[in-house]
Amino acid sequence: MTLVGFVPILLSAVVWFGFWRVNRKRGWFTIGEVIFWDVIVLILIQLLWLRWF
């Protein structure tokens, strides 16, 4: 496994951090909902990543 394999996980971490920062200011979601949506985004990133590589 190369370092390129970690790109989807790093992208998901960036998305989670973005969700967390927005939610901290707005308070729209619970932490469970933030994690849920981050998992959905991670799955989409993985599917796109597998399609292209």
Secondary structure, DSSP 8 states (H G I E B T S, - for coil): --GGGGHHHHHHHHHHHHHHHHHHHH--S-HHHHHHHHHHHHHHHHHHHHHH-
